[in-house]
Amino acid sequence: MALGIKRVSVFTITFSAVIVWVGFYSWRIMFNNFAVEVFDASPTDVGIIQAAREVPGLLAFGVGALAVYFAESKIAAASIVAVGIGLLLCGASPSLVVLGLATVLMSFGFHYFEPTNSSQLLMLTDSADLGKATGKLQSWESMAGFFGAGMILLLTLVIDYRTTFYIIGGLVSMIGLYLVLALPANRQEAERRKYRLKKKYWLYYSLSFLRGCRRHIFTTFAIFLLVKNHGMDITAISVLMLANNLITVFTNRWIGMASDKFGERPILVGCSLVLTFIFLGYAWATWLPVLIAFYLLDNVLFASSIALKSYLRKISDPEDLTGCLSFGMTANHVTAIIIPVAGGVAWSSFGHEVTFVAGAAIVFVDMLLALKVPRYNGPVSTSEQPEPDPESA
């Protein structure tokens, strides 16, 4: 029985995303303080747990295998439960080992939720509005992060970390369990699916891989640069994070609408071009306000992923979509462990300039590949494959 939910809709997809991102941001904000203050964790301990947290992203191709047998709505709802249980176990952790295992469980839920939820949205959305719909969803995710940060700030003023983990983890788990029972399967029983890599999606996988390399350099070293080289304290970093979430609430929608209006290729190429100069700025700029502006702009341009998902939807067969998104997430995480280590060694040996120049080179290659994305004459129906603009040949 659907328990009052008759069908999967944009509302249920958005609501699910908000719940997951509140849970994820709660973990993200509390984890370091919790690990250090409760378990006296060393930088090595935290690094090992953070590396282990990326493993589920590397294994995200498993979502495609699950989608052969289960509807996306059920996979997404079960993933929410996994996020909630992971948070509960974080709060109950008696040791760093258990905290690490709980973090990995939470990460599995998060990384398995993302491709299935995106797939549901893309399948429901008319191709003329793919960017707008995805931009709105990401804006709500940013708002969830902003709300989660505020909620953690208030809760931790009056209760300890463990109780906060229990409250948020319990809430996320209960909502996830309700959705498992309440959401109907958004697939016909007779629908048959196969799970395999196809050559036609090589460009999407390649761009996902390069964007993963760029993401890991940015997430590992951008804030570290502000802290180590410019002395920003935790209060300043927290305000920067809140400002970032607030800004992307608006910019995600704008980039999504721009993708619909101008096409995916200009967004992908333009963002990569700007990012090339931002990474070079990280390497050589010394004035802190400029570096903060680069950080905020870098986060804004993460929304170019909206155009990449829109491109995939236009070239993919509906039965391939979830599998492609899951393989794309795996490609995005291939270098999750290698890049931080290699970048750190390069920084220690030759200075931070080498790390960020390498990032600029990666983004430049990404821009060159993005030029291969076809420029479409207009929207296509969900039953048709797009025809490239002859001028782009």
N, C-alpha and C positions, 0 to 999 in steps of 0.2 A: 504493500500500500504506500502511496506517495506522501502520506501525512501532510496533505495540504499543498504540496509542491507538484503541480501538474506537469511541468516541463522545465528543462534546463533553459535558462534565459540569460541575457546580458546581466540582469540584476543578480542572479545566483552566482554567476561567474565572478562579478565584481565583489560581491559580499565575501565569497570564499577567499579571494585574493587579499582583501583587507584583513581578514582573520589571520591568514598565514603570515602576512608582513608585519602585523602587530607582534606576533609571536617571535618572528625572526629578529626584528629590531630589538625586542626585549632581551633576547639572548645576546645579541651583538653588543648592546650597551652594558650589560651586567657582567659578561663573561670575564673580562680581564680583572676587574676589581674583585669579583667573587673568587677567582682562582688564586689571586695574590693574597687577599685578606684572610681567606678561610683556609687555604692549603699552602700558603707561602710558596706559590709556584715560581719557578725560575724562568728566565727567558727561553731556555731550552725546552722546558715542560710545555710552555704556551706554544712554542713553535711546532712541537710534535703534534699537539692537539689540533692546531690550525691546519697543519698539513694533512692530518687524518680527516679533517672536516671536508677537504676538497675531494676525497676519494669518491663519495657518492655522486658528485658531479661528473667524474670520469666514468662512472658506471651508469650514467643516465640513459645509455642506450637500452637498458633493461625496460624502460617505459614502453618502447616500441614493441618489445616482446609481450609485455602485459596487455598492450592494446590489441593484440591479435585475439585475445580471449575475453577481455573485460572492456566495458564501456568507459570512455574517458571520464564521465561524471563520477563513476564509482572509484576509479583510480585516484582522481583528485581529492575526493572526500576522504578516502583512506589515508592519503598523504597528510591531510590536515590532522587526522588522529595521531599519526606518527610524530608530527611536529609537537603536538601537545604532550604526548607521553615523554618525548625527549626532554621537554622543558621540566616536566614533573620530576624526571629522574635526575636532571641537573640539580634541582633543589634538594633531592634526597641523597645526593652523592656522598659516600663516606670517605672517598679518596679521589685523587687525581685520575686514576685509571678509570673509575666508574664515571667521573665527569667527562672524560674523553669519549667513552663508549656512548654516554647519553647525548653528547654533542654530535657524534656520528649518526645516531638514530634521528635526531632532529634534522640533520643535514640531508639524510635520505628523504625524509618527508618533504623538505623544501625543494630539493632538486628533482624529485619525481612529480611534485605538484606543478612546477613552472611549465614544462612542456605540455602537460595534459590540459592545463587551464588555458594556455595560449591557443592550443589546438581547438578547443571548444569555441573560443571567441572567434577565431578566424573562420571556422566552419559556419558560424551563425551570421557572419557579417557579409553584406554585399561588397563586392570587390571595389566599388567606387568609394567606399568608406572605411577601407581596411586601416589606413593610417590614423584616421580620426578615432576609430573605435579602440585601437591599440594604445593610442596616446592618452585617451581618457582613462583606460585601465591603469596605465603606468602612473598617471596623475593621482589616482586613488591610492595606488601603492605608496607613492611619496607621502600622501596625506596620512596613510596608516603609519608610516615611519615617524612622521612628525608627532602624531597622536601617541604612538608607543613611547617615544622619547619623553614626552611630557608626563605620561602616566608613570613611567619608571621614576622620573624625578620626584613626583609627588609621593608615590608608594614608599620609596626608600628613605624618605624623610621620617616615616613613622613606623615602618616595619623592616625586618632584616631581609637579606637577599634570598634566603631559602623560602621564606613565606611568600615573597613576591613571585618567585619561580612557581610555587604551588598555585597561587591564585591565577596567574596568567596561563600556566600549563593546564590547569583544570578547566578553565574557561575554553581554551582552544580545543582541548580533547572532547568536551561535551558537545560543542558546536559541530566538530568534525563527525562525531558519532551520529548526531542527529541528521547530518547531511548524507551520511552513508545509508541510513534508513529511509530518508525522505526523498532524496533525488531519484527520479526515474532514470533508467538507462537511456542515453541519448544515441542509441544505435538500433537498427532493425535486427531482429534475431537471425534473419537470413543473410545478413551482410558477412561476406567473407573477406579476410584480409591476409596478406602475406607480409613478411618482415624481411627485407633485404636492402642492401645498399644499391643505389642505381646511379649510373654514370651521369644521368641528366642533372643530378643535384650537386655535381662536383663544386660548382662555384659557390653555392650556399655553404657547403662544408668548409671550403677553403677560407672564405671570409669569416666564418665562425671561429676557425682556428686562429687566424691572425688577430681577430678582435679579442680572443682569449689571452693571447700573448700581451697585447696592449693593456688589457684589464689587469692582469696580474702585476705588471710593472707599476701601474698607477696605484692600485690598492695597497701594494706592499711598500712603495717607496715615496709616494707623494706626501702623505701625512708625516712620514718619518723625516723627510727633508725639512718640513716646517718645524718639527719638534727639535731635531738634532742640530740643524744648522742655524735656526732662527729663534729657538727658545720658546716656542708657543706652549703654554701650559694647558692643563686639562680643561679649564674653564673656557679658554679661547677656542680649543678644538671642539668642545661641545656646542658652543654658539655657532661655530662654522658648520657643523653637521646639521643643526636645526635650520640655519639659513639655507643650506643646500637643499634640504627636503622641501622647504617652503617655496623656493624658486622653481624647483622641478615640477611642483604641482601645476604650474602654469605652462612652463616651457615644453613639457612632454606633449601637451595637447597641441601646442603651436607647431611642433615638429611633425606630429602626426598629420595635421591638416596640410602642412606644406608637402608632405610626401604624397598625399592624394592629389594635390593641385599640380605639382611640378614633376611628379614621378619619383621613383625610388633612386635612380642613378644620381641625379643632382644632389640629393640629400646625403647619400653614402660618400660620394666623391668630395663634396664640399666639407662635410664634417671631418673626413680624414685629412684633407688639406690643412684645415685650421689646426687639427690636433698635431700635425707635424711641427708647426711653429710653436705650439704650446709645449711640446716635449723639449724642443730646443730652448725654450724659455726656462723650463725647469733646470736645464743644464747650466745656463749662463746668467740668468737674471739674479740680482742680489737684493732688490728692494722688496721687502715683505708684502706690501699691499699688492704689488704686481703678481707675486706668486699666489696670493690668496685669490685674486681674480682669475688666474689660470686654473686653480683648483676648482672653483665654482663653474667656470666655463667648460672644463673637462667633464664634470659631472653632467652638465646640461647636454653635452654632445653624446653621452652614453645613449640617449634616446634615439640615435640613428639606428639602433636595433629595431625600431618600429618599421623603418623602411626595409630592413633585411627580412623581417617576418612577412611584410606585405609582398615583397618580391617572391618569397617562397610560396606563399598562398597562390599567387598567380600562375606559377609554373607547375605546381604539384597536383597530382591526383588526390581526391579527398581521402582515399584509403591509405595514402602514403604520408599524410600530413603529420600525424603524431610521431611516427617513426623518424621522419626527417628532423623534426624539432628535437627529439631525444638524441639522435646522432649528432645534431648540431651542438647540443649542450656538452656532449662528450668531447667533441672536437675543441670546444671552448675551454675545456679543463685539462687537455692533454699536457699542457706545460705548467699546470698548477703548482707542481713541486719544483720543477727544473728552473723556471724563470726566477722565483724568489731567491733560490740558492745562487744561481749564476749571477744575478743582478747584485746580490750582496757581496759576492766575492769580487766582482768587478769594481764595486764601490770602494771596498776596503783596499784593493790593490792599486787602483788608478784614479779614484775620486768619483764623486757622484755624476760628473759630466758624462763619463763613458756609459753609465747605466741609462741615462735619459737620451743620449744620442742614439743608442741602440733602439730605444723605444721609438724615436722619431723615424729611424730606418724601417722598422716594422710597420708603422702607420703609413709610411710612404708606399711600401709594397702593397698594403691593403688598398690604398687609393688607386693604384694602377690596376689591381684586379677588379675594383668596383667599376672601372670604366667598361668592363665587359658586361655589366648588367644591362639588359635591353632597355631601350626607352620606348615605352608603350604609347600608342596613339590615344588611349583612353581606357576606361574601365572595361573589364571583361566579366561575363556571367560566370557563376560558379561551375557551370557545366562545360565551359569552353577553355581551351588553352590559349594563352595570349600570343599575338603575332608581334614580333619586334618591328619597330619603326625601321623602314628601309634605310634611313639615313644613318642608323647606328651600326649597320653591317660593315 
